Amino acid sequence: MARFNFSPRKIASTRDSVAWGKINFEQNSTLVFAALLIVCALAVGCSSEKPKTQSAGSQPIAQNIPLMPVSGTTPVVTPAGESEKKPDRKKIVRRAPVTVKYDDKTLGVSFRYPRRYGLKTGDSAKELVSEASMPMSFMQPGGVVVAAVAIPEGAYPKSDLAAAWFDVSLNKSLTAEQCGEFSGGEITPTATPATVPAAGAPTTRDGEAMNTSTPAEPSKAGGKLMLGDMELRSLETLASVGTGKEASKYYHVFENGVCYEFALKVATTGESDEGGKPVDREEVFKQLERILATVKIDAMKVPEVTASAPATEVPVTPAQ
């Protein structure tokens, strides 16, 4: 039969071992539990620092980030997601001038006339004046038609207006005294002064003077007309042709050694369309006088003619 030796010393050592193991286990459990808590805390902290994933279908929020200005420049901030828009270019509509300028550098004469009027020069101007019964009014032959401006047909509908125009002629063979005379009749100092608007006065789109102010009335006495600094001699004529009338106003001025003639002519038929009426000749003359008001004559150099000195007679000695 086996015998167990339970000595008091061994029992005490055994109890001490069990007690130490129990204490060691409790200490290890506490350390393990603390380690687990630390690991969980780290795991939760790491998961909270991760950026949130955008949900499907969510739109990004645009943020306006101000740009840092650069020295000497103005910062321009463009909203995110918005493309730069090019400024719309405004269309510039350029209208044609109301009047057109006629300028003959060779003869030194210029004037302005409405664009819708018809300009004739050279042979066309000569043909217009020669076919009419209102020719030039120089005292001596040698006149030449330079240019003519005609009022277009239909300007006075249903009236008896046949033709109306303004023409410029010159004659280089006349003296200053001869330039002041006319071949069409006597000067009429008692005639009603023509109303010529001042050059540069406001006009409408058709070149007509506006009613904002009274047109300047040039002085006219003894058949003279002051146009700017030029003194023009004038003559008015009126002739009957069939049932119609032909009225003319002539103006002469001597400049640059040349006699210039400016003529205003209005012809009527005396028969108007049904429902029409005779045209007001003075109203038509006003349209032509607006052209006359713009006439300018530039100073030109005229070659001087020097008379040759008479030859000295040498006495002849008779032969001995």
Secondary structure, DSSP 8 states (H G I E B T S, - for coil): -------HHHHHHHHHHHHHHHHHHHHHHHHHHHHHHHHHHHHHHHHHHS-----TT-------------TTS------TT----------------SEEEEEETTTTEEEEEETTSEEEETHHHHHHHHHSS-----SSS--EEEEEEE--TTSSTTS-EEEEEEEEEEETT--HHHHT--SSS---TTS-------TT--B-TTS-B-TTS--------SSEEEETTEEEEEEEEEEEETTEEEEEEEEEEEETTEEEEEEEEEEE-S---TT-----HHHHHHHHHHHHTT-EE-----------------------
